[in-house]
Structure formats: C-alpha cells, structure tokens
C-alpha cells in the first residue's frame, strides 16, 4: 500500500514540481526583462547626458556656457572663478582659437543653492573679454559680457534652472586699435604696456598696483602670461595735470619674479624698469610721448 500510495503521489508531485519550475522560470524571465529594460533606459540616459552634462542636469541649478570666438584672434584665458557652485567637467579652456567655439559649465553643490562664475580672456592687444553668469536658486538668471573697444559680445539663451547661454564675440582689430588710440588721447597721460613672455615658463601675477592714475577699461594686468604669448594692460591719468605710474609683478614657477614698472608723469620724462630673475633678460622698446606704448620682452639667456 505504501508503494501504491507513492505511485499515486508521484504524478501529482511531478506536476507540482514542473509547475513550480515553470513559475520560477517565468519569474526569472520577468526579472531579466526588467533588468534589460532598466539597462536600456540607463544606456539611453547616458547617451543623452553625454550632450548635456550629467552633473548639471542632476543639480538644482546649472549653467552651460558656450563661447563663440567670431574674431581671427586667439583668446587666452586670464582668469576664471566661481562664487557659487562647482565646475561641471573642467574649467574654461586656456585658449579659444579664432573662428572656433568652446563650452564649459558649472552647477550648484548644496541644498537650495545656485551657481555663479566669471571668466576673462585677453583679446590680442585690444584688451579683455569679461564674462559673467549667475543662476541663483531664487530669482532670475543674469549674464554680462564686455568686450574691448572695436569688438562686441552678443548673448542669447540663458533661461531656466538648467540653462544654456551663448556668448558670441566679434569685431575688427583695426577698429579696436583706432578706438584705443582715441581713448588714450583723451587722457592727459597714458601708458599701454605689452609684456612678451618669450620663455617656456608660465607667469602668474602676484600683484599689480597704481601709484597715480587709474586702470583703463578692460585693460588690467592679466592673471597669467602663457609661454610664448603676450599680455597687455594700460593705465591713464584721472585728474587735472596728473600722470600715471604703476607696477606689475609676475612669478615664474621655480624660477623667480618679473617686476615691471612704468611712470608717465605730467611734467618730466617717462621712466621704466623691468627686473627679471637670474638667467633671464628683459628688453624694453618704445615708451615715449604723453600717450605712450612700451613693450617689455622677457627672454632666457
């Protein structure tokens, strides 16, 4: 009897086993389908964010900054910083070739916060392009872009919590030079300084100051002077029967400092000095007149 009972239970047990196995297989197949669907969604999301920066989209506030250099002159970065937030994938590039476009971004990094940043680029001997973006947690987004005389900076876009803004720089170097000459002539005394770095070392500005006069618009000494490139700045008188005088000091990493001074008084002769580190020379060219232009060239011996 016991054996017969075992036979009777057998088919039912087999059917139950098969049924249980089928249920397990169906459950496993469903799980695979869910994971496959999730994988496909993740892959699609990864593809999308490759174009729109993962971090900015996930943050409360983010700004992607596009800069179009519509000039024939390479822009060299003088300065970049964030007042709020963090950079997306990297800081603004060191150089933007003429006729090219670059993009960078920043995003918020805390609860109920926004992002705000600055970037400044030198534009040949014309001066600086200064960019600013502000995407606050509360309030409207704001932007600014200033360019040297003879150039323009147009903005488009920039709305929303995760914003995309475009700055387009355009203009003519010849027009800029003419406008700069007219502006210098309006001051009783002015000095336009060009510092040519003809070394393999980057120069980092440690200080700059004026004893007399004021800095000309968009023509402050830049934070960096890259190897084999130029930096320009300008100061001018700002009072009756006054001149302009100033100093800029740059550090060459592991080498020493380069100190440049200029003095263009209302009465008397113009004076200049340039002190390079040991093993280097600094040559001065030009510098005469009430509205002077002087060039300092730093070379390795």
NORNORHU-V787098 format. One record per residue. N is the residue number from 0. RES is the residue in one letter. D_LAST is the distance of its C-alpha to the last C-alpha in Angstrom with 2 decimals. Layout:
n = [N,N]
res = [RES,RES]
d_last = [D_LAST,D_LAST]
This chain:
n = [0,1,2,3,4,5,6,7,8,9,10,11,12,13,14,15,16,17,18,19,20,21,22,23,24,25,26,27,28,29,30,31,32,33,34,35,36,37,38,39,40,41,42,43,44,45,46,47,48,49,50,51,52,53,54,55,56,57,58,59,60,61,62,63,64,65,66,67,68,69,70,71,72,73,74,75,76,77,78,79,80,81,82,83,84,85,86,87,88,89,90,91,92,93,94,95,96,97,98,99,100,101,102,103,104,105,106,107,108,109,110,111,112,113,114,115,116,117,118,119,120,121,122,123,124,125,126,127,128,129,130,131,132,133,134,135,136,137,138,139,140,141,142,143,144,145,146,147,148,149,150,151,152,153,154,155,156,157,158,159,160,161,162,163,164,165,166,167,168,169,170,171,172,173,174,175,176,177,178,179,180,181,182,183,184,185,186,187,188,189,190,191,192,193,194,195,196,197,198,199,200,201,202,203,204,205,206,207,208,209,210,211,212,213,214,215,216,217,218,219,220,221,222,223,224,225,226,227,228,229,230,231,232,233,234,235,236,237,238,239,240,241,242,243,244,245,246,247,248,249,250,251,252,253,254,255,256,257,258,259,260,261,262,263,264,265,266,267,268,269,270,271,272,273,274,275,276,277,278,279,280,281,282,283,284,285,286,287,288,289,290,291,292,293,294,295,296,297,298,299,300]
res = [X,X,X,X,X,X,X,X,X,X,X,X,X,X,X,X,X,X,X,X,X,X,X,X,X,X,X,X,X,X,X,X,X,X,X,X,X,X,X,X,X,X,X,X,X,X,X,X,X,X,X,X,X,X,X,X,X,X,X,X,X,X,X,X,X,X,X,X,X,X,X,X,X,X,X,X,X,X,X,X,X,X,X,X,X,X,X,X,X,X,X,X,X,X,X,X,X,X,X,X,X,X,X,X,X,X,X,X,X,X,X,X,X,X,X,X,X,X,X,X,X,X,X,X,X,X,X,X,X,X,X,X,X,X,X,X,X,X,X,X,X,X,X,X,X,X,X,X,X,X,X,X,X,X,X,X,X,X,X,X,X,X,X,X,X,X,X,X,X,X,X,X,X,X,X,X,X,X,X,X,X,X,X,X,X,X,X,X,X,X,X,X,X,X,X,X,X,X,X,X,X,X,X,X,X,X,X,X,X,X,X,X,X,X,X,X,X,X,X,X,X,X,X,X,X,X,X,X,X,X,X,X,X,X,X,X,X,X,X,X,X,X,X,X,X,X,X,X,X,X,X,X,X,X,X,X,X,X,X,X,X,X,X,X,X,X,X,X,X,X,X,X,X,X,X,X,X,X,X,X,X,X,X,X,X,X,X,X,X,X,X,X,X,X,X,X,X,X,X,X,X]
d_last = [111.26,108.02,106.86,108.20,106.48,103.25,103.79,104.45,101.34,99.24,98.94,98.31,95.70,94.11,94.18,92.68,89.99,89.21,89.21,86.88,84.58,84.57,83.72,80.84,79.57,79.90,78.04,75.25,75.04,74.91,72.11,70.16,70.73,69.49,66.33,65.76,66.22,63.84,61.31,61.63,61.22,58.13,56.64,57.42,55.94,52.78,52.56,53.04,50.52,47.86,47.89,48.41,46.54,48.92,47.74,48.14,51.64,52.73,51.51,53.60,51.02,48.11,46.05,44.31,41.82,41.24,38.59,38.90,35.97,37.97,35.10,32.74,29.69,28.12,28.69,26.06,27.50,26.64,29.39,32.47,35.12,38.81,41.27,43.99,44.22,41.75,39.75,41.68,39.53,36.00,34.06,33.43,30.86,27.23,27.68,30.79,30.55,32.46,36.06,36.05,37.79,36.94,39.12,38.87,41.49,42.51,45.87,47.90,47.81,50.84,54.50,55.24,51.62,49.56,45.93,43.61,39.96,37.18,34.23,31.88,29.78,27.53,28.91,26.27,26.11,29.77,29.67,30.90,33.71,35.43,37.94,40.55,43.41,46.18,48.96,51.07,53.92,56.27,55.99,54.51,51.12,48.76,45.60,43.29,40.54,38.90,36.73,34.92,37.01,37.87,37.81,40.53,40.96,44.38,45.80,48.60,50.28,49.65,53.17,54.63,53.87,51.54,49.99,47.99,46.17,44.33,41.83,41.19,38.44,38.94,38.30,36.62,33.16,34.71,37.34,34.87,32.81,36.09,37.34,34.13,34.44,38.07,37.33,34.67,37.13,39.76,37.85,37.94,34.19,31.53,27.76,26.21,22.65,20.31,17.20,15.05,13.18,10.86,9.78,12.24,13.41,16.56,16.97,20.42,22.06,23.53,25.20,25.97,28.61,30.26,31.75,33.62,34.57,34.51,32.36,33.30,35.15,33.16,29.87,28.68,25.10,24.93,24.71,21.91,18.96,18.45,15.41,15.05,17.82,18.82,20.84,23.29,25.72,28.04,30.21,33.18,35.86,39.03,41.48,43.31,41.26,38.19,34.49,31.74,28.95,26.82,23.84,22.11,20.15,18.37,17.60,14.97,17.09,16.38,13.09,14.35,15.44,14.49,17.31,18.41,21.52,23.77,27.07,29.51,32.68,36.10,36.35,33.55,30.05,27.44,24.58,21.19,18.38,15.27,13.86,10.89,10.64,9.14,5.60,5.14,6.40,9.87,11.75,15.53,18.08,21.85,23.82,26.99,30.58,32.83,31.68,27.98,25.22,21.64,18.43,15.23,12.19,9.57,6.32,3.78,0.00]
